[in-house]
Amino acid sequence: MFNHKNGGLLSRYLIAFCVITTALCLAEGILGSWLLPGSQLSYSAYFVPPGFGLLTALTGIVVESRRVLSVWETVFRLVMQWLLILGLVFGVNLLVGYRFTPLMAGIVAAEVTVIFLFVYFVMWLNERRIANAFNRELAALQFRQDN
């Protein structure tokens, strides 16, 4: 489980957790000051972004596979992960007694979608960087063998 062909499964989840937590903090700050400018939060609110970051990073298990997935299987798993995250966000808020207005629910769903896409974009950039470094090392090794 800790070794993965793309840089380590544990490191991928750690990167996803950090990116999710950062994006949640920014989104809560921006949307909170815009939609609820007069609200005051307790210090326990500082635990919300890392808590959601951990839970949503763990939903990445839905996408993991031992074999190479087809495009449709990958898209299906990504949609399932996105729906799982939406259910998690709305479910936790319902459990603590917070009810969304239709407008707020739409904004939160859009926020989750933007963060979801942003996290996968950052993960793609990281894996692209790893692949480029691997290709450079491979080309240098092939050049040394030819000479």
C-alpha atoms as a printed R data frame, in Angstrom:
    type eleno elety resid chain resno       x      y       z
1   ATOM     1    CA   MET     A     1   0.000  0.000   0.000
2   ATOM     2    CA   PHE     A     2   2.832  2.443   0.717
3   ATOM     3    CA   ASN     A     3   4.680  1.764  -2.531
4   ATOM     4    CA   HIS     A     4   3.091  2.962  -5.709
5   ATOM     5    CA   LYS     A     5   4.514  3.336  -9.168
6   ATOM     6    CA   ASN     A     6   3.852  7.109  -9.227
7   ATOM     7    CA   GLY     A     7   5.892  8.353  -6.307
8   ATOM     8    CA   GLY     A     8   4.394  6.554  -3.347
9   ATOM     9    CA   LEU     A     9   0.816  6.217  -2.290
10  ATOM    10    CA   LEU     A    10   1.414  7.768   1.111
11  ATOM    11    CA   SER     A    11   3.081 10.848  -0.373
12  ATOM    12    CA   ARG     A    12   0.232 11.268  -2.878
13  ATOM    13    CA   TYR     A    13  -2.331 11.234  -0.072
14  ATOM    14    CA   LEU     A    14  -0.232 13.666   1.970
15  ATOM    15    CA   ILE     A    15   0.026 16.065  -0.970
16  ATOM    16    CA   ALA     A    16  -3.723 15.758  -1.580
17  ATOM    17    CA   PHE     A    17  -4.422 16.447   2.111
18  ATOM    18    CA   CYS     A    18  -2.260 19.590   2.082
19  ATOM    19    CA   VAL     A    19  -3.771 20.918  -1.146
20  ATOM    20    CA   ILE     A    20  -7.333 20.197   0.024
21  ATOM    21    CA   THR     A    21  -6.758 21.835   3.405
22  ATOM    22    CA   THR     A    22  -5.221 24.923   1.813
23  ATOM    23    CA   ALA     A    23  -8.024 25.222  -0.733
24  ATOM    24    CA   LEU     A    24 -10.665 24.779   1.989
25  ATOM    25    CA   CYS     A    25  -9.104 27.503   4.131
26  ATOM    26    CA   LEU     A    26  -9.038 29.907   1.194
27  ATOM    27    CA   ALA     A    27 -12.574 29.043   0.112
28  ATOM    28    CA   GLU     A    28 -13.956 29.366   3.634
29  ATOM    29    CA   GLY     A    29 -12.238 32.702   4.083
30  ATOM    30    CA   ILE     A    30 -13.372 34.136   0.772
31  ATOM    31    CA   LEU     A    31 -16.911 32.752   0.743
32  ATOM    32    CA   GLY     A    32 -17.387 33.244   4.477
33  ATOM    33    CA   SER     A    33 -16.481 36.917   4.341
34  ATOM    34    CA   TRP     A    34 -18.720 37.364   1.307
35  ATOM    35    CA   LEU     A    35 -21.789 35.350   2.387
36  ATOM    36    CA   LEU     A    36 -21.644 35.573   6.207
37  ATOM    37    CA   PRO     A    37 -19.662 38.749   6.967
38  ATOM    38    CA   GLY     A    38 -20.923 39.215  10.522
39  ATOM    39    CA   SER     A    39 -20.520 35.664  11.800
40  ATOM    40    CA   GLN     A    40 -18.040 34.771  14.527
41  ATOM    41    CA   LEU     A    41 -16.479 31.320  14.770
42  ATOM    42    CA   SER     A    42 -15.034 29.580  17.797
43  ATOM    43    CA   TYR     A    43 -11.485 28.287  17.935
44  ATOM    44    CA   SER     A    44 -12.734 24.776  17.224
45  ATOM    45    CA   ALA     A    45 -13.474 25.981  13.680
46  ATOM    46    CA   TYR     A    46  -9.722 25.776  13.015
47  ATOM    47    CA   PHE     A    47 -10.079 21.984  13.037
48  ATOM    48    CA   VAL     A    48 -12.705 21.916  10.286
49  ATOM    49    CA   PRO     A    49 -10.430 22.300   7.204
50  ATOM    50    CA   PRO     A    50  -7.889 19.662   8.330
51  ATOM    51    CA   GLY     A    51 -10.728 17.327   9.338
52  ATOM    52    CA   PHE     A    52 -12.463 17.671   5.981
53  ATOM    53    CA   GLY     A    53  -9.071 17.522   4.272
54  ATOM    54    CA   LEU     A    54  -8.329 14.176   5.883
55  ATOM    55    CA   LEU     A    55 -11.761 12.727   5.157
56  ATOM    56    CA   THR     A    56 -11.820 13.871   1.548
57  ATOM    57    CA   ALA     A    57  -8.228 12.770   0.897
58  ATOM    58    CA   LEU     A    58  -9.192  9.316   2.132
59  ATOM    59    CA   THR     A    59 -11.980  9.180  -0.462
60  ATOM    60    CA   GLY     A    60  -9.169  8.789  -3.000
61  ATOM    61    CA   ILE     A    61  -9.301  5.084  -2.159
62  ATOM    62    CA   VAL     A    62 -12.291  4.923  -4.535
63  ATOM    63    CA   VAL     A    63 -10.005  5.766  -7.453
64  ATOM    64    CA   GLU     A    64  -7.122  3.412  -6.551
65  ATOM    65    CA   SER     A    65  -6.744  0.226  -8.581
66  ATOM    66    CA   ARG     A    66  -4.120 -2.485  -8.967
67  ATOM    67    CA   ARG     A    67  -4.707 -2.611 -12.711
68  ATOM    68    CA   VAL     A    68  -4.780  0.061 -15.384
69  ATOM    69    CA   LEU     A    69  -8.304  1.405 -15.697
70  ATOM    70    CA   SER     A    70 -10.043  2.319 -18.920
71  ATOM    71    CA   VAL     A    71 -11.061  5.923 -19.484
72  ATOM    72    CA   TRP     A    72 -14.697  5.155 -18.622
73  ATOM    73    CA   GLU     A    73 -13.741  3.272 -15.458
74  ATOM    74    CA   THR     A    74 -11.572  6.180 -14.377
75  ATOM    75    CA   VAL     A    75 -14.300  8.736 -15.107
76  ATOM    76    CA   PHE     A    76 -16.849  6.581 -13.251
77  ATOM    77    CA   ARG     A    77 -14.573  6.328 -10.207
78  ATOM    78    CA   LEU     A    78 -13.857 10.062 -10.247
79  ATOM    79    CA   VAL     A    79 -17.585 10.842 -10.388
80  ATOM    80    CA   MET     A    80 -18.157  8.391  -7.529
81  ATOM    81    CA   GLN     A    81 -15.433 10.128  -5.505
82  ATOM    82    CA   TRP     A    82 -16.924 13.551  -6.234
83  ATOM    83    CA   LEU     A    83 -20.390 12.363  -5.175
84  ATOM    84    CA   LEU     A    84 -18.916 10.779  -2.043
85  ATOM    85    CA   ILE     A    85 -17.247 14.081  -1.140
86  ATOM    86    CA   LEU     A    86 -20.481 16.008  -1.746
87  ATOM    87    CA   GLY     A    87 -22.351 13.537   0.435
88  ATOM    88    CA   LEU     A    88 -19.689 13.847   3.102
89  ATOM    89    CA   VAL     A    89 -19.798 17.643   3.139
90  ATOM    90    CA   PHE     A    90 -23.588 17.887   3.217
91  ATOM    91    CA   GLY     A    91 -23.941 14.913   5.571
92  ATOM    92    CA   VAL     A    92 -21.545 16.268   8.178
93  ATOM    93    CA   ASN     A    93 -23.245 19.654   8.071
94  ATOM    94    CA   LEU     A    94 -26.636 18.003   8.538
95  ATOM    95    CA   LEU     A    95 -25.290 15.964  11.459
96  ATOM    96    CA   VAL     A    96 -24.134 19.097  13.275
97  ATOM    97    CA   GLY     A    97 -27.476 20.758  12.625
98  ATOM    98    CA   TYR     A    98 -26.620 23.186   9.831
99  ATOM    99    CA   ARG     A    99 -29.271 23.512   7.134
100 ATOM   100    CA   PHE     A   100 -28.418 25.012   3.765
101 ATOM   101    CA   THR     A   101 -30.650 27.310   1.789
102 ATOM   102    CA   PRO     A   102 -30.897 26.285  -1.876
103 ATOM   103    CA   LEU     A   103 -28.561 29.143  -2.844
104 ATOM   104    CA   MET     A   104 -25.994 28.171  -0.195
105 ATOM   105    CA   ALA     A   105 -26.237 24.499  -1.191
106 ATOM   106    CA   GLY     A   106 -25.489 25.433  -4.798
107 ATOM   107    CA   ILE     A   107 -22.553 27.605  -3.769
108 ATOM   108    CA   VAL     A   108 -21.145 24.859  -1.515
109 ATOM   109    CA   ALA     A   109 -21.566 22.255  -4.293
110 ATOM   110    CA   ALA     A   110 -19.769 24.583  -6.730
111 ATOM   111    CA   GLU     A   111 -17.029 25.178  -4.138
112 ATOM   112    CA   VAL     A   112 -16.553 21.432  -3.653
113 ATOM   113    CA   THR     A   113 -16.407 20.933  -7.424
114 ATOM   114    CA   VAL     A   114 -13.810 23.685  -7.916
115 ATOM   115    CA   ILE     A   115 -11.658 22.342  -5.079
116 ATOM   116    CA   PHE     A   116 -12.020 18.791  -6.464
117 ATOM   117    CA   LEU     A   117 -10.829 19.909  -9.914
118 ATOM   118    CA   PHE     A   118  -8.054 22.050  -8.408
119 ATOM   119    CA   VAL     A   119  -6.718 19.138  -6.336
120 ATOM   120    CA   TYR     A   120  -6.630 16.839  -9.348
121 ATOM   121    CA   PHE     A   121  -4.912 19.555 -11.391
122 ATOM   122    CA   VAL     A   122  -2.199 19.967  -8.728
123 ATOM   123    CA   MET     A   123  -1.801 16.193  -8.485
124 ATOM   124    CA   TRP     A   124  -1.466 16.003 -12.284
125 ATOM   125    CA   LEU     A   125   1.220 18.719 -12.204
126 ATOM   126    CA   ASN     A   126   3.117 16.813  -9.511
127 ATOM   127    CA   GLU     A   127   2.958 13.503 -11.394
128 ATOM   128    CA   ARG     A   128   4.000 15.277 -14.593
129 ATOM   129    CA   ARG     A   129   7.025 16.694 -12.763
130 ATOM   130    CA   ILE     A   130   7.943 13.214 -11.497
131 ATOM   131    CA   ALA     A   131   7.554 11.716 -14.987
132 ATOM   132    CA   ASN     A   132   9.711 14.440 -16.558
133 ATOM   133    CA   ALA     A   133  12.454 13.879 -13.976
134 ATOM   134    CA   PHE     A   134  12.278 10.127 -14.600
135 ATOM   135    CA   ASN     A   135  12.514 10.648 -18.378
136 ATOM   136    CA   ARG     A   136  15.526 12.976 -17.986
137 ATOM   137    CA   GLU     A   137  17.313 10.397 -15.830
138 ATOM   138    CA   LEU     A   138  16.437  7.622 -18.274
139 ATOM   139    CA   ALA     A   139  17.744  9.641 -21.233
140 ATOM   140    CA   ALA     A   140  20.980 10.391 -19.363
141 ATOM   141    CA   LEU     A   141  21.414  6.703 -18.505
142 ATOM   142    CA   GLN     A   142  20.794  5.676 -22.128
143 ATOM   143    CA   PHE     A   143  23.273  8.296 -23.328
144 ATOM   144    CA   ARG     A   144  25.944  6.945 -20.919
145 ATOM   145    CA   GLN     A   145  25.329  3.380 -22.108
146 ATOM   146    CA   ASP     A   146  25.662  4.369 -25.766
147 ATOM   147    CA   ASN     A   147  29.023  6.116 -25.195
